[in-house]
């Protein structure tokens, strides 16, 4: 797993497409909550609803798409999902310009984008696994991780400045354009794609909808990691809308300050992703997975103590630095671990089930924390999420023997499939939903 290894021209094209899309996503950091708060004057409950309803309904819509995509050509699906996200996001600035933007439209767009995100992620994971040998998966995932954190450092401050100069929907336009460029990158990668299995012509059976969950829950290593990911993501993301209301509303931080507090610490993610392969080589995959999966749960409690002024920004930046560094190591290791444990003919279904569950869990907990924020207060609710996070390491895989790689089917004859840029993670410490970075799926 040499970090300098060239993974091919097609991979390079799609890596570039991923970087473009990631930059657009981070330029739009916090865009929907900001629009809801500043333009539509939404409070904590509605901001939380924006995150949870879009994620929950989008996840429900995506449930049948994973099994359906498993037996279809992936490249047209990937291009289509990019174009769907682009078109959906462009309706926001159009409505804003006409003076007809509503909270309902924000919800509907978040649903469309959430479903497209899950479908794209699942299909791209299947491509990545068939494109590269097992020994290169961690290298590829670490490159995606490094790219994501690099764009994280640059994107939010530029996005905040763009909002100040051009208005609250400027970064939504940038995010939409990034999806268009991503679609062009997927097309430019070229290369033949292996024909889908003969079963593709058959109708989707009801039982197929559960295949991904069956595989995850039957695997003694994936099952605890799956539960840990869903709960950890959900608790971290549940407090994010409350933190936005606290910082952008009550504490009076400007959008550029809010973006800077999350962007500057992202250097930790870049460093962590660079170290991931070396740490696995030296310490072993299981030890790194458990160690950094545990360390990432220790930081979020500190967000309950954020105050106004420079001291508050320093506190948020410090908490995020620790969390993001741990995620930078954990994410590519977890993404690789999950691909290694899954046979090629069920990757799409497994990743789809994984994403649907994490999004649905996040939506549920976000809704609950929106109510708790109104009843108990913003700081108390954020603190409660941080305390519960301390228990999530108990769900990580504990047996080193559980890291045995699942046997893979023999490769089919025919042309090799074209690659795709799989987001090895979703960027950390951002709001889940349309128009802003999504939660770190493998946080």
N, C-alpha and C positions, 0 to 999 in steps of 0.2 A: 504493500500500500504506500508507494512512494508519492509524497505530496507534489513532486514536480512532474508526475506522469501526465502525458498528453492523452486525453480521452477521446480525441477525434474531432473532426470538423463539425459534424452534426451536433455533437454535444456542445461545442463552442458556440455555435449559433444560438442554441436554446438556452445556454447559460447566459448569453447576452440578453436574450429576450426576458429571462427571469429577472435580471438586474434592472432592466427598464421598467418592468411591471412593479418590482419592489420599490423603486424610487418613487413612482407615481403613488403607490400606496402610502408611503411615509410622508410624502408631501401633503397628503390628505389626512394626516394624523389628527384624530379628534374632530373631523369636519362635521359629521352628523350631530354629535352632541352639541358642538358649538352653534350650528345652525338652529338646533332645537332651543338652546338656551337664549341666544342673542337675537334671533329673528322671530321665532315663534313663542318666546317667553315661557318655555316649558320648565316645570319644577322637577324635583328628584324622581317622583313616581313616573312621570312621562318620559324622562330621559332614560330611566331604567327600562321602561316598557319598550322604548325604541331599540334597545339592545336585545332584550329577551324575546319579544314577539317576533322580530325579524329572524333571529337565530332559530327559534323553535319551529316556526312555520316553514322556514327554509329547509330545516333538517327533515321535517315530515315530507316535504315535496321530494327531497333527494332520496328517500328510502328506496323507491322502486328503480331509481336511476342507476345505482351501483350494479345490481345484477344485470340490468339491461345493457349497460356499457361493457361489462365483462366480455360479452360475445360480439362486440362490434369493433369496427376499426376505430382506433383511438384518436388519430390525428383530426379527422373531421369533428369529433366531439370536442377536442381541445380548442380548435379554432372557433367553433360555435359558442362555447362557454365564454371565451374572451369577448366575442362580439356581443353576446347577450349582456354581459356586465357593462361593456362600454355604452350600449344603447340605453340601458336602465339608468345609469348614472347621469347621462346627458339630459334626461328629463328633469333633473333637479334644477340646474341653471336655467333651463328653458322656462320652467314654471316660475322661478324666482324673478326672471326678467319681465314676465308678464304680470307679476303681482298676484299669482294664484297658487303659490306654494302652500301646502297644508301639511299638518302632522301626519295625516293618513297617507299622503304620498310618500313621505319619508319611510313609513312602515312598509308600504308595498315594495318600494325599491330595495329596502333591506332584505325582504323575503326573497326577491328574485336573485339578488347578488349572493345571498347566503347559499341558496340551492345550487347556483352555478359554481360557487367556490368549492363546495363539497364534491360535486361531480368532476370538476377539473382536477382537483387534488387526487382523487381516487384513480382517475385514468392516467395521470402523469406518473404516479407511483408505479403502476404496472409497466409503463414504458421504461422507466429508469432501470427496473430490475432486469428486463429482458435485453436492454442495451448493453449493460456492463457486467463483467464477471464479478462474483461475490467479493473478491479482494479489493475491488475499486469502489464499492458502494460507499464506504466510509469517506474515502477521498472526495467523491462527488458530493455527498451530503455536507461535508465540511466546507467545500467551496460555496455551495448555496448558502450555508450559514454565514460564512465570512461576507459574502455579497450582501446578504440581508442586513447585517450589522453595519456595514459600510454605508449603505443607503439610509440606515436609521440615523446615523450621525449627521448626515447632510440634510435629509428630508424635512424633519419637523421644523427646524429654524427657518429654512427657506419657505416652507408652507405657511408658517406664522407670519413671516414678512409679506408673503403674497396676499394673505388675507387682509393684512393691514393696508396694503396699497390698492388691491383690486376688489376687495369685498369678500363676504363669507363663503361664496360658492366657487371661488377661483380654483381652489385645490381639488374640488370635485371634478372640474373640467380636466385638470391635469391627470387625475387618476383615470378618468375615462379614456383619455388619449393613450395612456400607458397600456391599457388593455388592448387597444387597437394595434399598437406597436408590437405587443406580445403576440397577437394573432399573426401578424406579418412575419415575426421571427419563427414561429412554429412552421409556417408555410415555407420559409426560406431554408429551413434545415434540410428539407428534401429527403430523399431516400425511400426505398420501397417499404411497405408495411406488410407484415405477415397477414394472410387472409384470416378472418375470424373462424372459429371452430364451426363445424356443420350445425351445431346446436343453435347457432345464431338465428337460423331461420324459424326455429320453433317459438311458440308463444311462451312468455314468461309465466312460470307456475307460481302460485302463492307461496309455496314452501321455499322457493329460491330467495325470497326477500330476507330470510333469516340465515342464509348460508354464512355470511360474514360473521355474525354473532356466534353461530355454532362453532366456527373455527377458533375464534378468540377465546371463548369460555371453555373450550375443551383443551386448550393448550396451557399447561401448568405455569409457563413463564409469561405468556402474553396476558393471561387473565389478571394477575395482580398489577401488571404495568398498565393495563387498560383501565382498571378501577382507579389506580393512583392518578393517571392522567386526567380522567374525567373529573374527579373530585378536586384535584389541585387546580386545574384550569378554571373550574367553575367558581371556586372560592376566590381566586385572584381576580377574575374578571367581574365577579359580583360586586366588588367594591369599587371598580373603576368608574362607573357612572357617578357614584357618590363622591369620589375624589374630584371628578370634573366639576361637579356643582360646587364643591367646597373651594376649589382653587380658582376657578373662573368666575364664580359668583360671589360667595361670601368673603373670600380672602382677597379678591380684586386683582388677581394676577392677569397680565395681558396674555393674549394667545401666544406671542413669541416666547414669553417666559415659561409658559406651560410646556411648549414644545421643547425648549432648551433643557428643561429639567429632566426630560426623558431621552433627549437625543445625545447629550454629552456623555452620559454614563454608558452609552452603547459601545464605546470603545472596549468595554469589558467583554461584550459579546464577541467582538472581533478577535480579541486576544484568546478568549475561551475556545472559540471554534478552531483557531490555529493550533491550540494545544491538544485538542480532542484525540487526534490520531496518535500523537506521541504518548499521551496518558494511557490509551488503550494498549499500545505496544508494550509499555513498561509495566502497567498494573493489571491489565486484563479487562475485558469488556464488562464483566459482571461487577467488579469492584468500582469501576468508574461510574457505571449506571446507578448503583446504589448510593455511592458517596455523594455525587452531585445531585441526584434526585432528592436526597435528604437535605442537602445544604440549601437548595432553592426554596425550601419551605420556611426558612428561618427569617426572611427579610420583611415580608409584607406587613407585619404588625407595626413596624416603625412608621408607616404612612398615617396612622391614626394621630400622630403627634405633630403633623405639619402645621406651621404657623405662617403669618404674613411676613412679607419682606424677604431679604436675602437669606436669613436663617432658614426660612421654610423651603426655599429653593435648594439650599445646600442639603437639607435633610432628605428631600425627595430624591435628589441626585445620588446621595450616598446609598440610600436603600435600593434604588434602581441599579446602581453599579454592582452591588453584591448579587442581586437577583439575576441580572443580565449575564454576569460572568458565569454563574452556575448554569444558566440556561444555554449559554454558548457552548459549554462542554457537553451538557446533557442531551441537547436536541439532536445533533447528528448521530450520536451513539444510539439514542433511542430509535431514531428513524431507521438506521441501519439494522439494528437488532430486530425490529418489527418486520422488515423486508426479508431478512434471513430466515425468520421463523415461518414464512408464508410461501406456499407453493405458487409457482408462476400462474397457474390457472385459476387462482382465487384471490390474487392481490387486489384487484379492483373492488371486489365485494368486501374484502376485509378492511381496506382503507376507508371505503364508504361507510361501513358500519361503525368504524372507529370515529370518523368525523361526525357522523350523525349523532352518536351518543354524547360526544364531548360538547357539541353545539347545543343539544337538547338539555344536557345537565347545566351548562352555562346559562342557558335561557331561564331554566327553572330557578336556579340560585340567584340570578340577577333580579328576577321578579320578587323573590322573597326578600332580598336585601334592599330593594327599592322600598318595600313596605317597612322593613326594619329601620331604614334611614329616616323615614317620616315619623315613626313611632318612638324610636330610641334616640334619634339624633345621628347625624352623619358620622361623627368621630366614633361613637360607640359601635355603630354597625361595622365600620371599617376595622375596628379593633377586634370585634368578634370573629370576622373572617380570618384575620391574622392568627388568632388563637387556635381556631379549628385547623388551619393549615399545618400547624405544628404536629398534628397527628397523621398527616398523609404519608410520611415515609414508612409507616407500618404496612402499607399496601404494596411496597416495592418488592420485586422478586428477591427472595432470601437465599435460595439455593444456587450455588455456583454451577451445579450440575444441570440446572434448568436452561443453561445457555446453549445446549446442543442444538445445532441447526437442523431445521426440519428438512427431510429429504425432498428433493425437487424432481419433477418429472423430466424425462428425457426431452431434449429440445426437439421441436417439430421441424420437419424439413421445409425448405422454402426460404425466401429472402428474409433477412433479418429485419426486425421492425425498426422504424425510425425512432430516434430518441425524443425525449421531451424534458423540459425543465420541471422537475418536481420541487415544489417548495418543501425543503426538508423540515420546515417548521413554518409556523405563522409568526410574524414578528411579535416581540414581547411587549408587555406593558402598554397596550393600546386597547381601544374599544372594539369589541366584536360587533360586526355588522357592516352594512354597506357604507362605502364612502370613507372608511378609515381603516387602519391596519387591524387585522383580526388577531385573536388571541394566539398565543404560542401553543400550538396544538400539542407539541411534545415538551411543554415547559417542564 
